[in-house]
Amino acid sequence: MGHTPAGASVNTIVHYAQGYNSGRFCYYDFGSDGNQEKYGQTDPPDFDLSKVTAPVNLFWGQNDWLGDPNDVDHLSMELGNMVIKYRVNYTSWNHLDFLYGIDANTLVYNQVMTLMTRF
C-alpha cells in the first residue's frame, strides 16, 4: 500500500483527470495547438471501442470509486466484443479489493481463471 499507485506516471493521472472532467473517453488532450499538431483537430478524438476485437470480461464492484457502475454500463455498451459484465458479489467491494481483498480468490480470481480457460 505504501507504493500505490505504483507504476502510474503524472501523464497517466492527468489523462484520467481529463476524462473525468470532460466526461469523454478520448486520447490525451495536449491543448488546442498540441491537439492540432498531434491529431489534426483542436479536440482529442474519442477512442472507438467498437473496434475492440479481443473478448472482454468486465469485473466491477458496487463500491468502486474508480469504476462507477454507470461508467461500467456505458463501457459495456460501447465495447465491440463484450462477453461478460460481472459484479463482484459483495456490496462493499472496491477498487483496491481486486488486489488486496481477503476474499479476492473466491469472489474474483476463481471466476477469472474459469473464463481464461474458455479463451
N, C-alpha and C positions, 0 to 999 in steps of 0.2 A: 504494500500500500504506500510505502514511502516514496516509490518511484512512479506512481500513477499520475498522469498518463504517460508512461514510458513510450518512447518512440514517436510522440507527437511533436511536430515542428510548429513554429509560430505560424507559418503559412497554412498549415492544416487547420489550426484553431481559428485563424482569420477566415478561411474558406467556410468553415462550419458556421461561424457567426454571420457571414454574408448570406448564407442560405436561410438561416433563422430569421434574419432581419428582412430579407426580400420575400420570403415565402416561396422561393423558387428553388428547384434542384438544377443548378446550372454550373457551367465552368467558372473558374476563378475570375473574379472581377478585378481587372487592373486599372479601372477608371476609364473614362470615355476615350482618351487618347491612346492608352495602352491597349484597350479592347479593340480599337480601330486597327492598330498595328498588328495585334495578335490574331484577331478573329475576322477583321474586315467589317466590323459593325461596332456601334457605340456601346451596346449592351452585350454581356456574355451570352452565348447560346445555351439553351436548355439541353440537358442530357436526353437523348432519345432512348428511353428504357425499353421501347417496343423492339429494339434491335438486339436485346439480350437473348442469346440462344442457349446458354447453359441453363440446365434445370435449377430453379431457385426455390429454396425452402426457407421461409422466414420464421424465426423463433423470436417471440417477444414476451415481455412481462407487463402485467397490468400497471405496475408501479414504476415503470422505467421512465426516468425523467429525460433521457436522451432519445428514447424511441416511443414517442407518444402514440397511443392506439389509433388516433385519427391519421397520423402520418403513415403508420403501418398499413392501414386500409388503403390509403391513397397510393402508396408504393406498390402494393399487391395488384392494384388495378392497372398500373402503368407498365409493369414488367411484361416482357414478351414471352417468358416461359415459366410462369408461376406454377409451382406444383402444390406446395403445402404452406399454409399460414397457421403456425402452431403457437397458441397462447399457453405459456407455462402454467400448469395447474396449481398456482399458489398466488393469492391476491397481492401479497406484499413483494413479489419478485421484482427486482430492479436490475439496472444495467450491470452493476458490478457482481451481482449474484451469478451471472453466467460464468464468471471466473472463480469467485470466492465463496459461492453458496454451498453450505454444508450438504444440501440435498441435490446439488447440481448433477451428480451422477445418475440418480434415479429420475429426476424431473426433466433433464435435458439430454445429457450425454448418451444415455441408452437409446433414446429416440433418434439422435443424430447418427449414431453408429448403425442403427437399423436402416435408416434412409440411405446411408452411404453404400450399403450392400446392394441397393436397388440400382445405383447408377454407376 
